[in-house]
Amino acid sequence: MAAGGLLRGQTLWAFNERHLDILESSVGARLRERGEYVGMTMLARLPAWLKAAKHRTEILRTIGRLRASLPQ
């Protein structure tokens, strides 16, 4: 079940709760280490506005709202 929210004129969406978990973990990380497949992962292909540290708090807040909107 997909969920979406607006953030600074951009759409932040997640396919399911697991997808939200992955996004939250990546956005919330202070240090993002590259794995074996540089540039070929879902997280490496996220848009720059989503990976920018200056938006971290706002993105995490939006992820929280999306999580709260998921059916129980």
VMD Tcl script that builds the backbone (N, CA, C; Angstrom):
set m [mol new atoms 216]
animate dup $m
set s [atomselect $m all]
$s set {name element resname resid chain x y z} {
  {N N MET 1 A 0.838 -1.167 0.000}
  {CA C MET 1 A 0.000 0.000 0.000}
  {C C MET 1 A 0.890 1.239 0.000}
  {N N ALA 2 A 0.725 2.086 -0.962}
  {CA C ALA 2 A 1.560 3.276 -1.090}
  {C C ALA 2 A 1.013 4.423 -0.250}
  {N N ALA 3 A 1.920 5.250 0.216}
  {CA C ALA 3 A 1.557 6.456 0.951}
  {C C ALA 3 A 2.443 7.579 0.444}
  {N N GLY 4 A 1.917 8.784 0.404}
  {CA C GLY 4 A 2.706 9.902 -0.099}
  {C C GLY 4 A 2.440 11.171 0.683}
  {N N GLY 5 A 3.392 12.077 0.629}
  {CA C GLY 5 A 3.257 13.356 1.304}
  {C C GLY 5 A 4.046 14.416 0.561}
  {N N LEU 6 A 3.644 15.656 0.720}
  {CA C LEU 6 A 4.347 16.756 0.070}
  {C C LEU 6 A 5.385 17.343 1.008}
  {N N LEU 7 A 6.506 17.708 0.430}
  {CA C LEU 7 A 7.611 18.265 1.197}
  {C C LEU 7 A 8.338 19.257 0.307}
  {N N ARG 8 A 8.245 20.531 0.643}
  {CA C ARG 8 A 8.923 21.572 -0.140}
  {C C ARG 8 A 8.591 21.483 -1.628}
  {N N GLY 9 A 7.342 21.199 -1.933}
  {CA C GLY 9 A 6.918 21.119 -3.324}
  {C C GLY 9 A 7.293 19.818 -4.010}
  {N N GLN 10 A 7.903 18.907 -3.287}
  {CA C GLN 10 A 8.291 17.605 -3.825}
  {C C GLN 10 A 7.393 16.537 -3.207}
  {N N THR 11 A 7.227 15.446 -3.894}
  {CA C THR 11 A 6.429 14.352 -3.358}
  {C C THR 11 A 7.340 13.302 -2.742}
  {N N LEU 12 A 7.075 12.997 -1.496}
  {CA C LEU 12 A 7.784 11.923 -0.802}
  {C C LEU 12 A 6.797 10.775 -0.678}
  {N N TRP 13 A 7.142 9.627 -1.209}
  {CA C TRP 13 A 6.227 8.494 -1.147}
  {C C TRP 13 A 6.982 7.234 -0.766}
  {N N ALA 14 A 6.226 6.289 -0.278}
  {CA C ALA 14 A 6.779 4.982 0.069}
  {C C ALA 14 A 5.770 3.923 -0.334}
  {N N PHE 15 A 6.267 2.813 -0.815}
  {CA C PHE 15 A 5.409 1.735 -1.272}
  {C C PHE 15 A 4.737 1.016 -0.107}
  {N N ASN 16 A 5.471 0.858 0.988}
  {CA C ASN 16 A 4.917 0.170 2.158}
  {C C ASN 16 A 5.720 0.565 3.402}
  {N N GLU 17 A 5.393 -0.042 4.524}
  {CA C GLU 17 A 6.063 0.316 5.775}
  {C C GLU 17 A 7.554 -0.017 5.741}
  {N N ARG 18 A 7.912 -1.100 5.120}
  {CA C ARG 18 A 9.334 -1.470 5.007}
  {C C ARG 18 A 10.097 -0.414 4.211}
  {N N HIS 19 A 9.481 0.099 3.166}
  {CA C HIS 19 A 10.086 1.156 2.358}
  {C C HIS 19 A 10.296 2.408 3.219}
  {N N LEU 20 A 9.314 2.743 4.052}
  {CA C LEU 20 A 9.465 3.871 4.977}
  {C C LEU 20 A 10.626 3.634 5.938}
  {N N ASP 21 A 10.749 2.402 6.431}
  {CA C ASP 21 A 11.848 2.063 7.345}
  {C C ASP 21 A 13.203 2.320 6.689}
  {N N ILE 22 A 13.331 1.894 5.445}
  {CA C ILE 22 A 14.593 2.053 4.713}
  {C C ILE 22 A 14.894 3.534 4.479}
  {N N LEU 23 A 13.884 4.285 4.052}
  {CA C LEU 23 A 14.077 5.724 3.832}
  {C C LEU 23 A 14.450 6.434 5.133}
  {N N GLU 24 A 13.745 6.098 6.201}
  {CA C GLU 24 A 14.009 6.726 7.495}
  {C C GLU 24 A 15.432 6.432 7.968}
  {N N SER 25 A 15.852 5.213 7.801}
  {CA C SER 25 A 17.200 4.820 8.207}
  {C C SER 25 A 18.256 5.574 7.399}
  {N N SER 26 A 18.044 5.678 6.115}
  {CA C SER 26 A 19.012 6.349 5.251}
  {C C SER 26 A 19.049 7.853 5.502}
  {N N VAL 27 A 17.881 8.473 5.543}
  {CA C VAL 27 A 17.820 9.925 5.746}
  {C C VAL 27 A 18.337 10.295 7.131}
  {N N GLY 28 A 18.035 9.483 8.126}
  {CA C GLY 28 A 18.442 9.772 9.496}
  {C C GLY 28 A 19.905 9.506 9.791}
  {N N ALA 29 A 20.583 8.798 8.906}
  {CA C ALA 29 A 21.993 8.459 9.136}
  {C C ALA 29 A 22.873 9.701 9.028}
  {N N ARG 30 A 23.751 9.873 9.980}
  {CA C ARG 30 A 24.697 10.997 9.938}
  {C C ARG 30 A 25.844 10.703 8.971}
  {N N LEU 31 A 26.140 9.427 8.791}
  {CA C LEU 31 A 27.196 9.009 7.881}
  {C C LEU 31 A 26.635 7.912 6.989}
  {N N ARG 32 A 26.645 8.148 5.700}
  {CA C ARG 32 A 26.131 7.155 4.756}
  {C C ARG 32 A 27.309 6.528 4.032}
  {N N GLU 33 A 27.560 5.283 4.363}
  {CA C GLU 33 A 28.679 4.584 3.741}
  {C C GLU 33 A 28.216 3.892 2.468}
  {N N ARG 34 A 29.078 3.887 1.491}
  {CA C ARG 34 A 28.755 3.237 0.229}
  {C C ARG 34 A 29.049 1.748 0.335}
  {N N GLY 35 A 28.200 0.981 -0.292}
  {CA C GLY 35 A 28.383 -0.462 -0.286}
  {C C GLY 35 A 29.165 -0.921 -1.503}
  {N N GLU 36 A 29.042 -2.171 -1.778}
  {CA C GLU 36 A 29.768 -2.797 -2.878}
  {C C GLU 36 A 29.287 -2.318 -4.248}
  {N N TYR 37 A 27.992 -2.034 -4.370}
  {CA C TYR 37 A 27.404 -1.672 -5.660}
  {C C TYR 37 A 27.147 -0.169 -5.726}
  {N N VAL 38 A 28.185 0.618 -5.800}
  {CA C VAL 38 A 28.092 2.075 -5.789}
  {C C VAL 38 A 27.241 2.558 -6.963}
  {N N GLY 39 A 26.235 3.373 -6.645}
  {CA C GLY 39 A 25.395 3.971 -7.672}
  {C C GLY 39 A 24.302 3.076 -8.213}
  {N N MET 40 A 24.242 1.843 -7.763}
  {CA C MET 40 A 23.274 0.916 -8.328}
  {C C MET 40 A 22.161 0.548 -7.348}
  {N N THR 41 A 22.126 1.174 -6.198}
  {CA C THR 41 A 21.109 0.828 -5.213}
  {C C THR 41 A 19.981 1.852 -5.228}
  {N N MET 42 A 18.862 1.477 -4.643}
  {CA C MET 42 A 17.732 2.395 -4.539}
  {C C MET 42 A 18.149 3.664 -3.801}
  {N N LEU 43 A 18.900 3.515 -2.725}
  {CA C LEU 43 A 19.287 4.666 -1.918}
  {C C LEU 43 A 20.254 5.588 -2.653}
  {N N ALA 44 A 21.111 5.030 -3.476}
  {CA C ALA 44 A 22.051 5.855 -4.238}
  {C C ALA 44 A 21.320 6.694 -5.282}
  {N N ARG 45 A 20.162 6.246 -5.684}
  {CA C ARG 45 A 19.411 6.938 -6.729}
  {C C ARG 45 A 18.341 7.891 -6.192}
  {N N LEU 46 A 18.323 8.092 -4.883}
  {CA C LEU 46 A 17.379 9.057 -4.320}
  {C C LEU 46 A 17.739 10.456 -4.803}
  {N N PRO 47 A 16.745 11.321 -4.970}
  {CA C PRO 47 A 17.046 12.683 -5.420}
  {C C PRO 47 A 17.868 13.454 -4.382}
  {N N ALA 48 A 18.626 14.418 -4.854}
  {CA C ALA 48 A 19.526 15.187 -3.989}
  {C C ALA 48 A 18.778 15.889 -2.859}
  {N N TRP 49 A 17.582 16.420 -3.131}
  {CA C TRP 49 A 16.844 17.131 -2.080}
  {C C TRP 49 A 16.499 16.199 -0.928}
  {N N LEU 50 A 16.320 14.915 -1.224}
  {CA C LEU 50 A 15.974 13.944 -0.189}
  {C C LEU 50 A 17.199 13.542 0.632}
  {N N LYS 51 A 18.367 13.615 0.032}
  {CA C LYS 51 A 19.596 13.232 0.725}
  {C C LYS 51 A 20.279 14.404 1.422}
  {N N ALA 52 A 19.816 15.624 1.169}
  {CA C ALA 52 A 20.465 16.809 1.737}
  {C C ALA 52 A 20.268 16.878 3.251}
  {N N ALA 53 A 21.352 17.048 3.974}
  {CA C ALA 53 A 21.298 17.110 5.439}
  {C C ALA 53 A 20.442 18.272 5.926}
  {N N LYS 54 A 20.395 19.354 5.171}
  {CA C LYS 54 A 19.628 20.516 5.621}
  {C C LYS 54 A 18.128 20.249 5.663}
  {N N HIS 55 A 17.669 19.202 4.992}
  {CA C HIS 55 A 16.246 18.846 4.999}
  {C C HIS 55 A 15.934 17.663 5.908}
  {N N ARG 56 A 16.949 17.136 6.574}
  {CA C ARG 56 A 16.802 15.894 7.346}
  {C C ARG 56 A 15.630 15.929 8.327}
  {N N THR 57 A 15.563 16.952 9.157}
  {CA C THR 57 A 14.516 17.025 10.183}
  {C C THR 57 A 13.132 17.050 9.555}
  {N N GLU 58 A 12.974 17.855 8.532}
  {CA C GLU 58 A 11.674 17.976 7.869}
  {C C GLU 58 A 11.279 16.673 7.171}
  {N N ILE 59 A 12.228 16.018 6.553}
  {CA C ILE 59 A 11.946 14.745 5.873}
  {C C ILE 59 A 11.562 13.678 6.891}
  {N N LEU 60 A 12.289 13.602 7.992}
  {CA C LEU 60 A 11.962 12.614 9.026}
  {C C LEU 60 A 10.583 12.885 9.628}
  {N N ARG 61 A 10.226 14.149 9.775}
  {CA C ARG 61 A 8.895 14.500 10.277}
  {C C ARG 61 A 7.821 14.042 9.282}
  {N N THR 62 A 8.075 14.238 7.995}
  {CA C THR 62 A 7.131 13.809 6.960}
  {C C THR 62 A 7.016 12.289 6.927}
  {N N ILE 63 A 8.130 11.599 7.085}
  {CA C ILE 63 A 8.100 10.136 7.141}
  {C C ILE 63 A 7.250 9.686 8.332}
  {N N GLY 64 A 7.376 10.367 9.452}
  {CA C GLY 64 A 6.558 10.053 10.623}
  {C C GLY 64 A 5.075 10.233 10.347}
  {N N ARG 65 A 4.728 11.304 9.630}
  {CA C ARG 65 A 3.317 11.524 9.274}
  {C C ARG 65 A 2.821 10.445 8.322}
  {N N LEU 66 A 3.662 10.058 7.370}
  {CA C LEU 66 A 3.275 8.984 6.448}
  {C C LEU 66 A 3.063 7.680 7.210}
  {N N ARG 67 A 3.961 7.399 8.134}
  {CA C ARG 67 A 3.854 6.170 8.927}
  {C C ARG 67 A 2.546 6.171 9.734}
  {N N ALA 68 A 2.203 7.321 10.293}
  {CA C ALA 68 A 0.977 7.435 11.090}
  {C C ALA 68 A -0.279 7.271 10.233}
  {N N SER 69 A -0.165 7.555 8.944}
  {CA C SER 69 A -1.333 7.457 8.064}
  {C C SER 69 A -1.563 6.043 7.531}
  {N N LEU 70 A -0.606 5.144 7.765}
  {CA C LEU 70 A -0.765 3.769 7.288}
  {C C LEU 70 A -1.848 3.051 8.091}
  {N N PRO 71 A -2.611 2.201 7.428}
  {CA C PRO 71 A -3.618 1.429 8.167}
  {C C PRO 71 A -2.945 0.459 9.136}
  {N N GLN 72 A -3.572 0.242 10.248}
  {CA C GLN 72 A -3.009 -0.652 11.273}
  {C C GLN 72 A -3.177 -2.078 10.921}
}
mol reanalyze $m
mol bondsrecalc $m
mol representation Tube
mol addrep $m
